[in-house]
Each structure stands twice: as C-alpha cells, then as structure tokens.
C-alpha cells in the first residue's frame, strides 16, 4: 500500500509538477505529511519523503544496490544530470549513496 497523495488524475498532477513543482510539493506536504505519493502520467507512482531523517532511513534500508535508477533515467536525467543518485544503479549508485549518507544523518 502506498502513502496518501493527490486524488487528481495523473495528467493533472504532471501538469502541476511541470508548471509549479514547489507549490505542488508544498501543498502535498501540508495536506499529507512528510511522506506522500505522486502519480505522473505514463509512470508508476512515486513516493516522496520530505525530511533528512526519512531520506536517511530510505538510504539505510535500500541495501539492494539502488535499482530504481534505470526506471527513472529517461524521465529525470535531463533535470538532474547523469551523475545523480536518482538516475544511477549498481556501483556508481552505491558510491554516491555512501557519500550522501553522513549529511543525512539526524543530529
């Protein structure tokens, strides 16, 4: 089961993301809390976490090598680049994940 999110059609959510992503995410965060689901047209649902503590927990529990990069590459690479942890898999992903883990640790 996925966390709650907008009930708007995926095409509308995609349009909102393309026109004003900050406002969209702010509204979703205020309505649904620090974890919510977004449905983009033509893609599987994506779950977002909005705190460093939650992001660190995701990184800590994803010990399988981060195999989501291939699924997101075509959609995200033009926005985040080809060296983003969001679009990598395997050894490159693991190297970048380890570099990000210390700054995400809760203080």
N, CA, C and O atoms as a GROMACS GRO file, in nm:
protein
  428
    1UNK      N    1   0.084  -0.118   0.000
    1UNK     CA    2   0.000   0.000   0.000
    1UNK      C    3   0.089   0.125   0.000
    1UNK      O    4   0.187   0.132   0.074
    2UNK      N    5   0.053   0.220  -0.082
    2UNK     CA    6   0.130   0.344  -0.093
    2UNK      C    7   0.079   0.449   0.005
    2UNK      O    8  -0.037   0.445   0.045
    3UNK      N    9   0.165   0.542   0.043
    3UNK     CA   10   0.120   0.654   0.127
    3UNK      C   11   0.015   0.738   0.053
    3UNK      O   12   0.004   0.728  -0.069
    4UNK      N   13  -0.060   0.819   0.125
    4UNK     CA   14  -0.161   0.902   0.060
    4UNK      C   15  -0.098   1.005  -0.033
    4UNK      O   16   0.020   1.036  -0.024
    5UNK      N   17  -0.180   1.055  -0.123
    5UNK     CA   18  -0.137   1.158  -0.216
    5UNK      C   19  -0.258   1.221  -0.282
    5UNK      O   20  -0.372   1.193  -0.244
    6UNK      N   21  -0.233   1.304  -0.379
    6UNK     CA   22  -0.341   1.372  -0.450
    6UNK      C   23  -0.430   1.271  -0.521
    6UNK      O   24  -0.383   1.170  -0.573
    7UNK      N   25  -0.557   1.299  -0.523
    7UNK     CA   26  -0.653   1.216  -0.596
    7UNK      C   27  -0.677   1.268  -0.737
    7UNK      O   28  -0.756   1.211  -0.812
    8UNK      N   29  -0.611   1.376  -0.772
    8UNK     CA   30  -0.626   1.431  -0.908
    8UNK      C   31  -0.572   1.332  -1.010
    8UNK      O   32  -0.484   1.253  -0.977
    9UNK      N   33  -0.623   1.335  -1.133
    9UNK     CA   34  -0.572   1.246  -1.237
    9UNK      C   35  -0.422   1.268  -1.259
    9UNK      O   36  -0.370   1.377  -1.237
   10UNK      N   37  -0.354   1.163  -1.302
   10UNK     CA   38  -0.209   1.172  -1.322
   10UNK      C   39  -0.171   1.281  -1.422
   10UNK      O   40  -0.067   1.344  -1.406
   11UNK      N   41  -0.252   1.304  -1.523
   11UNK     CA   42  -0.222   1.410  -1.620
   11UNK      C   43  -0.223   1.547  -1.553
   11UNK      O   44  -0.140   1.633  -1.585
   12UNK      N   45  -0.315   1.568  -1.460
   12UNK     CA   46  -0.322   1.695  -1.388
   12UNK      C   47  -0.204   1.709  -1.294
   12UNK      O   48  -0.144   1.816  -1.285
   13UNK      N   49  -0.168   1.601  -1.223
   13UNK     CA   50  -0.052   1.606  -1.134
   13UNK      C   51   0.076   1.635  -1.213
   13UNK      O   52   0.162   1.710  -1.167
   14UNK      N   53   0.087   1.577  -1.330
   14UNK     CA   54   0.204   1.603  -1.416
   14UNK      C   55   0.208   1.748  -1.458
   14UNK      O   56   0.314   1.810  -1.455
   15UNK      N   57   0.094   1.803  -1.498
   15UNK     CA   58   0.088   1.943  -1.538
   15UNK      C   59   0.124   2.035  -1.422
   15UNK      O   60   0.194   2.135  -1.440
   16UNK      N   61   0.076   2.002  -1.303
   16UNK     CA   62   0.109   2.082  -1.185
   16UNK      C   63   0.259   2.078  -1.156
   16UNK      O   64   0.319   2.180  -1.124
   17UNK      N   65   0.318   1.960  -1.169
   17UNK     CA   66   0.461   1.946  -1.148
   17UNK      C   67   0.540   2.028  -1.249
   17UNK      O   68   0.639   2.093  -1.214
   18UNK      N   69   0.497   2.026  -1.373
   18UNK     CA   70   0.570   2.097  -1.478
   18UNK      C   71   0.557   2.249  -1.465
   18UNK      O   72   0.648   2.322  -1.504
   19UNK      N   73   0.445   2.298  -1.410
   19UNK     CA   74   0.425   2.442  -1.402
   19UNK      C   75   0.474   2.504  -1.271
   19UNK      O   76   0.527   2.615  -1.271
   20UNK      N   77   0.458   2.432  -1.160
   20UNK     CA   78   0.499   2.489  -1.031
   20UNK      C   79   0.525   2.376  -0.930
   20UNK      O   80   0.445   2.353  -0.840
   21UNK      N   81   0.638   2.306  -0.945
   21UNK     CA   82   0.663   2.190  -0.859
   21UNK      C   83   0.676   2.226  -0.711
   21UNK      O   84   0.635   2.148  -0.625
   22UNK      N   85   0.733   2.340  -0.679
   22UNK     CA   86   0.750   2.378  -0.539
   22UNK      C   87   0.614   2.395  -0.471
   22UNK      O   88   0.592   2.345  -0.361
   23UNK      N   89   0.525   2.464  -0.537
   23UNK     CA   90   0.390   2.483  -0.482
   23UNK      C   91   0.318   2.349  -0.468
   23UNK      O   92   0.251   2.324  -0.368
   24UNK      N   93   0.333   2.262  -0.569
   24UNK     CA   94   0.269   2.131  -0.565
   24UNK      C   95   0.318   2.050  -0.445
   24UNK      O   96   0.238   1.996  -0.369
   25UNK      N   97   0.451   2.042  -0.430
   25UNK     CA   98   0.506   1.963  -0.320
   25UNK      C   99   0.472   2.024  -0.184
   25UNK      O  100   0.448   1.952  -0.088
   26UNK      N  101   0.470   2.156  -0.176
   26UNK     CA  102   0.433   2.222  -0.052
   26UNK      C  103   0.290   2.186  -0.012
   26UNK      O  104   0.264   2.155   0.104
   27UNK      N  105   0.199   2.190  -0.108
   27UNK     CA  106   0.060   2.155  -0.080
   27UNK      C  107   0.047   2.009  -0.037
   27UNK      O  108  -0.024   1.977   0.059
   28UNK      N  109   0.115   1.920  -0.108
   28UNK     CA  110   0.109   1.778  -0.074
   28UNK      C  111   0.165   1.754   0.066
   28UNK      O  112   0.110   1.675   0.143
   29UNK      N  113   0.275   1.821   0.098
   29UNK     CA  114   0.336   1.806   0.230
   29UNK      C  115   0.242   1.857   0.339
   29UNK      O  116   0.226   1.790   0.442
   30UNK      N  117   0.182   1.972   0.319
   30UNK     CA  118   0.090   2.027   0.419
   30UNK      C  119  -0.033   1.938   0.438
   30UNK      O  120  -0.083   1.923   0.550
   31UNK      N  121  -0.082   1.881   0.329
   31UNK     CA  122  -0.203   1.800   0.338
   31UNK      C  123  -0.178   1.657   0.388
   31UNK      O  124  -0.256   1.604   0.466
   32UNK      N  125  -0.067   1.596   0.342
   32UNK     CA  126  -0.046   1.454   0.367
   32UNK      C  127   0.070   1.423   0.463
   32UNK      O  128   0.089   1.307   0.500
   33UNK      N  129   0.145   1.523   0.501
   33UNK     CA  130   0.256   1.499   0.593
   33UNK      C  131   0.387   1.476   0.520
   33UNK      O  132   0.398   1.505   0.400
   34UNK      N  133   0.488   1.423   0.589
   34UNK     CA  134   0.623   1.415   0.534
   34UNK      C  135   0.646   1.303   0.433
   34UNK      O  136   0.754   1.294   0.374
   35UNK      N  137   0.546   1.217   0.412
   35UNK     CA  138   0.557   1.111   0.312
   35UNK      C  139   0.430   1.114   0.228
   35UNK      O  140   0.320   1.106   0.282
   36UNK      N  141   0.445   1.124   0.096
   36UNK     CA  142   0.326   1.126   0.010
   36UNK      C  143   0.359   1.067  -0.127
   36UNK      O  144   0.475   1.055  -0.165
   37UNK      N  145   0.255   1.032  -0.199
   37UNK     CA  146   0.267   0.970  -0.330
   37UNK      C  147   0.224   1.067  -0.439
   37UNK      O  148   0.127   1.141  -0.423
   38UNK      N  149   0.299   1.068  -0.549
   38UNK     CA  150   0.264   1.147  -0.667
   38UNK      C  151   0.251   1.052  -0.784
   38UNK      O  152   0.329   0.958  -0.798
   39UNK      N  153   0.153   1.077  -0.868
   39UNK     CA  154   0.131   0.994  -0.987
   39UNK      C  155   0.150   1.082  -1.111
   39UNK      O  156   0.069   1.171  -1.139
   40UNK      N  157   0.257   1.055  -1.183
   40UNK     CA  158   0.285   1.126  -1.307
   40UNK      C  159   0.230   1.046  -1.424
   40UNK      O  160   0.233   0.923  -1.423
   41UNK      N  161   0.180   1.115  -1.523
   41UNK     CA  162   0.122   1.049  -1.640
   41UNK      C  163   0.225   0.960  -1.709
   41UNK      O  164   0.334   1.007  -1.743
   42UNK      N  165   0.192   0.834  -1.729
   42UNK     CA  166   0.278   0.742  -1.800
   42UNK      C  167   0.387   0.677  -1.717
   42UNK      O  168   0.470   0.605  -1.771
   43UNK      N  169   0.388   0.702  -1.586
   43UNK     CA  170   0.491   0.648  -1.498
   43UNK      C  171   0.426   0.582  -1.377
   43UNK      O  172   0.314   0.617  -1.341
   44UNK      N  173   0.496   0.489  -1.314
   44UNK     CA  174   0.442   0.432  -1.189
   44UNK      C  175   0.441   0.537  -1.079
   44UNK      O  176   0.515   0.636  -1.087
   45UNK      N  177   0.359   0.518  -0.977
   45UNK     CA  178   0.356   0.615  -0.866
   45UNK      C  179   0.494   0.631  -0.802
   45UNK      O  180   0.572   0.536  -0.795
   46UNK      N  181   0.522   0.753  -0.755
   46UNK     CA  182   0.648   0.780  -0.685
   46UNK      C  183   0.616   0.829  -0.545
   46UNK      O  184   0.529   0.914  -0.526
   47UNK      N  185   0.688   0.776  -0.449
   47UNK     CA  186   0.672   0.816  -0.310
   47UNK      C  187   0.784   0.913  -0.275
   47UNK      O  188   0.901   0.888  -0.304
   48UNK      N  189   0.747   1.025  -0.213
   48UNK     CA  190   0.843   1.127  -0.173
   48UNK      C  191   0.852   1.132  -0.021
   48UNK      O  192   0.752   1.117   0.049
   49UNK      N  193   0.973   1.152   0.028
   49UNK     CA  194   0.997   1.179   0.170
   49UNK      C  195   1.055   1.319   0.178
   49UNK      O  196   1.132   1.360   0.092
   50UNK      N  197   1.017   1.392   0.283
   50UNK     CA  198   1.050   1.535   0.286
   50UNK      C  199   1.139   1.578   0.401
   50UNK      O  200   1.157   1.697   0.426
   51UNK      N  201   1.195   1.482   0.472
   51UNK     CA  202   1.287   1.518   0.580
   51UNK      C  203   1.418   1.442   0.562
   51UNK      O  204   1.422   1.335   0.501
   52UNK      N  205   1.523   1.499   0.615
   52UNK     CA  206   1.654   1.433   0.608
   52UNK      C  207   1.651   1.300   0.682
   52UNK      O  208   1.714   1.204   0.639
   53UNK      N  209   1.579   1.294   0.792
   53UNK     CA  210   1.572   1.170   0.870
   53UNK      C  211   1.506   1.058   0.789
   53UNK      O  212   1.554   0.945   0.790
   54UNK      N  213   1.399   1.090   0.719
   54UNK     CA  214   1.332   0.990   0.636
   54UNK      C  215   1.419   0.949   0.518
   54UNK      O  216   1.426   0.831   0.483
   55UNK      N  217   1.485   1.046   0.455
   55UNK     CA  218   1.573   1.014   0.342
   55UNK      C  219   1.687   0.924   0.389
   55UNK      O  220   1.724   0.830   0.318
   56UNK      N  221   1.742   0.952   0.505
   56UNK     CA  222   1.850   0.868   0.559
   56UNK      C  223   1.798   0.726   0.584
   56UNK      O  224   1.870   0.629   0.559
   57UNK      N  225   1.676   0.714   0.633
   57UNK     CA  226   1.618   0.582   0.658
   57UNK      C  227   1.600   0.506   0.526
   57UNK      O  228   1.626   0.386   0.520
   58UNK      N  229   1.557   0.574   0.421
   58UNK     CA  230   1.543   0.510   0.290
   58UNK      C  231   1.678   0.462   0.242
   58UNK      O  232   1.692   0.347   0.199
   59UNK      N  233   1.779   0.547   0.247
   59UNK     CA  234   1.912   0.508   0.203
   59UNK      C  235   1.966   0.392   0.287
   59UNK      O  236   2.029   0.300   0.233
   60UNK      N  237   1.943   0.395   0.417
   60UNK     CA  238   1.995   0.292   0.506
   60UNK      C  239   1.930   0.157   0.479
   60UNK      O  240   1.996   0.054   0.486
   61UNK      N  241   1.801   0.156   0.447
   61UNK     CA  242   1.730   0.030   0.426
   61UNK      C  243   1.741  -0.021   0.283
   61UNK      O  244   1.709  -0.138   0.258
   62UNK      N  245   1.784   0.061   0.189
   62UNK     CA  246   1.797   0.018   0.049
   62UNK      C  247   1.938  -0.038   0.028
   62UNK      O  248   2.023   0.028  -0.032
   63UNK      N  249   1.959  -0.158   0.076
   63UNK     CA  250   2.091  -0.219   0.064
   63UNK      C  251   2.103  -0.306  -0.061
   63UNK      O  252   2.205  -0.371  -0.081
   64UNK      N  253   2.000  -0.308  -0.145
   64UNK     CA  254   2.000  -0.394  -0.263
   64UNK      C  255   2.070  -0.334  -0.383
   64UNK      O  256   2.067  -0.395  -0.490
   65UNK      N  257   2.130  -0.221  -0.372
   65UNK     CA  258   2.203  -0.163  -0.484
   65UNK      C  259   2.132  -0.052  -0.556
   65UNK      O  260   2.181  -0.005  -0.658
   66UNK      N  261   2.019  -0.008  -0.507
   66UNK     CA  262   1.951   0.105  -0.567
   66UNK      C  263   1.915   0.082  -0.712
   66UNK      O  264   1.972   0.145  -0.801
   67UNK      N  265   1.822  -0.006  -0.737
   67UNK     CA  266   1.789  -0.044  -0.874
   67UNK      C  267   1.678   0.040  -0.936
   67UNK      O  268   1.620   0.000  -1.037
   68UNK      N  269   1.648   0.154  -0.879
   68UNK     CA  270   1.542   0.239  -0.933
   68UNK      C  271   1.594   0.334  -1.040
   68UNK      O  272   1.513   0.393  -1.112
   69UNK      N  273   1.724   0.353  -1.052
   69UNK     CA  274   1.780   0.449  -1.146
   69UNK      C  275   1.738   0.425  -1.289
   69UNK      O  276   1.704   0.520  -1.360
   70UNK      N  277   1.741   0.300  -1.334
   70UNK     CA  278   1.703   0.269  -1.472
   70UNK      C  279   1.559   0.308  -1.500
   70UNK      O  280   1.527   0.354  -1.610
   71UNK      N  281   1.472   0.289  -1.402
   71UNK     CA  282   1.331   0.323  -1.420
   71UNK      C  283   1.308   0.473  -1.430
   71UNK      O  284   1.214   0.518  -1.494
   72UNK      N  285   1.395   0.552  -1.365
   72UNK     CA  286   1.378   0.697  -1.363
   72UNK      C  287   1.465   0.771  -1.463
   72UNK      O  288   1.443   0.890  -1.488
   73UNK      N  289   1.562   0.704  -1.521
   73UNK     CA  290   1.663   0.771  -1.603
   73UNK      C  291   1.604   0.854  -1.716
   73UNK      O  292   1.635   0.973  -1.727
   74UNK      N  293   1.518   0.796  -1.798
   74UNK     CA  294   1.462   0.870  -1.912
   74UNK      C  295   1.385   0.994  -1.869
   74UNK      O  296   1.388   1.096  -1.937
   75UNK      N  297   1.318   0.984  -1.755
   75UNK     CA  298   1.234   1.093  -1.708
   75UNK      C  299   1.315   1.202  -1.636
   75UNK      O  300   1.288   1.320  -1.655
   76UNK      N  301   1.412   1.163  -1.556
   76UNK     CA  302   1.480   1.259  -1.470
   76UNK      C  303   1.617   1.307  -1.517
   76UNK      O  304   1.660   1.416  -1.479
   77UNK      N  305   1.684   1.230  -1.599
   77UNK     CA  306   1.823   1.262  -1.630
   77UNK      C  307   1.840   1.402  -1.688
   77UNK      O  308   1.939   1.468  -1.658
   78UNK      N  309   1.748   1.448  -1.770
   78UNK     CA  310   1.761   1.582  -1.827
   78UNK      C  311   1.746   1.691  -1.721
   78UNK      O  312   1.790   1.804  -1.742
   79UNK      N  313   1.683   1.659  -1.606
   79UNK     CA  314   1.665   1.758  -1.500
   79UNK      C  315   1.777   1.752  -1.396
   79UNK      O  316   1.821   1.856  -1.347
   80UNK      N  317   1.824   1.630  -1.363
   80UNK     CA  318   1.920   1.616  -1.254
   80UNK      C  319   2.059   1.576  -1.301
   80UNK      O  320   2.153   1.576  -1.222
   81UNK      N  321   2.074   1.542  -1.430
   81UNK     CA  322   2.204   1.505  -1.484
   81UNK      C  323   2.231   1.356  -1.473
   81UNK      O  324   2.158   1.283  -1.404
   82UNK      N  325   2.334   1.312  -1.540
   82UNK     CA  326   2.365   1.169  -1.543
   82UNK      C  327   2.450   1.124  -1.424
   82UNK      O  328   2.484   1.006  -1.414
   83UNK      N  329   2.485   1.216  -1.335
   83UNK     CA  330   2.563   1.181  -1.216
   83UNK      C  331   2.480   1.195  -1.089
   83UNK      O  332   2.536   1.213  -0.980
   84UNK      N  333   2.348   1.188  -1.101
   84UNK     CA  334   2.262   1.199  -0.984
   84UNK      C  335   2.234   1.060  -0.927
   84UNK      O  336   2.218   0.963  -1.002
   85UNK      N  337   2.228   1.053  -0.794
   85UNK     CA  338   2.194   0.927  -0.729
   85UNK      C  339   2.054   0.881  -0.770
   85UNK      O  340   2.022   0.763  -0.758
   86UNK      N  341   1.971   0.973  -0.818
   86UNK     CA  342   1.836   0.940  -0.861
   86UNK      C  343   1.833   0.860  -0.992
   86UNK      O  344   1.733   0.794  -1.021
   87UNK      N  345   1.940   0.867  -1.070
   87UNK     CA  346   1.940   0.801  -1.201
   87UNK      C  347   2.048   0.694  -1.214
   87UNK      O  348   2.070   0.642  -1.323
   88UNK      N  349   2.115   0.662  -1.105
   88UNK     CA  350   2.223   0.563  -1.110
   88UNK      C  351   2.179   0.430  -1.052
   88UNK      O  352   2.080   0.421  -0.980
   89UNK      N  353   2.255   0.328  -1.086
   89UNK     CA  354   2.237   0.193  -1.033
   89UNK      C  355   2.375   0.135  -1.004
   89UNK      O  356   2.477   0.190  -1.045
   90UNK      N  357   2.376   0.023  -0.932
   90UNK     CA  358   2.498  -0.054  -0.912
   90UNK      C  359   2.606   0.019  -0.834
   90UNK      O  360   2.578   0.090  -0.737
   91UNK      N  361   2.732   0.000  -0.878
   91UNK     CA  362   2.847   0.055  -0.808
   91UNK      C  363   2.848   0.207  -0.801
   91UNK      O  364   2.882   0.263  -0.697
   92UNK      N  365   2.810   0.274  -0.910
   92UNK     CA  366   2.805   0.421  -0.908
   92UNK      C  367   2.703   0.470  -0.807
   92UNK      O  368   2.728   0.565  -0.733
   93UNK      N  369   2.587   0.405  -0.805
   93UNK     CA  370   2.483   0.443  -0.710
   93UNK      C  371   2.533   0.424  -0.567
   93UNK      O  372   2.516   0.512  -0.483
   94UNK      N  373   2.595   0.309  -0.541
   94UNK     CA  374   2.642   0.280  -0.406
   94UNK      C  375   2.746   0.382  -0.360
   94UNK      O  376   2.744   0.426  -0.245
   95UNK      N  377   2.838   0.419  -0.449
   95UNK     CA  378   2.941   0.518  -0.416
   95UNK      C  379   2.877   0.651  -0.378
   95UNK      O  380   2.912   0.710  -0.276
   96UNK      N  381   2.783   0.698  -0.459
   96UNK     CA  382   2.717   0.826  -0.431
   96UNK      C  383   2.629   0.817  -0.306
   96UNK      O  384   2.623   0.912  -0.228
   97UNK      N  385   2.561   0.705  -0.287
   97UNK     CA  386   2.477   0.688  -0.169
   97UNK      C  387   2.560   0.698  -0.042
   97UNK      O  388   2.519   0.765   0.053
   98UNK      N  389   2.675   0.634  -0.040
   98UNK     CA  390   2.762   0.639   0.078
   98UNK      C  391   2.812   0.781   0.103
   98UNK      O  392   2.827   0.822   0.218
   99UNK      N  393   2.836   0.856  -0.004
   99UNK     CA  394   2.881   0.994   0.013
   99UNK      C  395   2.768   1.082   0.070
   99UNK      O  396   2.795   1.178   0.143
  100UNK      N  397   2.644   1.049   0.038
  100UNK     CA  398   2.531   1.128   0.087
  100UNK      C  399   2.486   1.091   0.227
  100UNK      O  400   2.428   1.174   0.296
  101UNK      N  401   2.513   0.971   0.270
  101UNK     CA  402   2.460   0.924   0.397
  101UNK      C  403   2.502   1.011   0.516
  101UNK      O  404   2.415   1.047   0.594
  102UNK      N  405   2.631   1.047   0.535
  102UNK     CA  406   2.665   1.129   0.653
  102UNK      C  407   2.588   1.260   0.663
  102UNK      O  408   2.540   1.292   0.772
  103UNK      N  409   2.572   1.338   0.556
  103UNK     CA  410   2.497   1.464   0.572
  103UNK      C  411   2.350   1.442   0.604
  103UNK      O  412   2.284   1.532   0.657
  104UNK      N  413   2.297   1.324   0.574
  104UNK     CA  414   2.154   1.299   0.600
  104UNK      C  415   2.128   1.244   0.739
  104UNK      O  416   2.012   1.230   0.778
  105UNK      N  417   2.230   1.211   0.813
  105UNK     CA  418   2.210   1.156   0.947
  105UNK      C  419   2.143   1.260   1.038
  105UNK      O  420   2.177   1.379   1.037
  106UNK      N  421   2.048   1.211   1.116
  106UNK     CA  422   1.980   1.300   1.212
  106UNK      C  423   2.079   1.346   1.318
  106UNK      O  424   2.165   1.270   1.362
  107UNK      N  425   2.066   1.469   1.357
  107UNK     CA  426   2.157   1.524   1.457
  107UNK      C  427   2.089   1.530   1.592
  107UNK      O  428   2.149   1.574   1.690
   0.00000   0.00000   0.00000
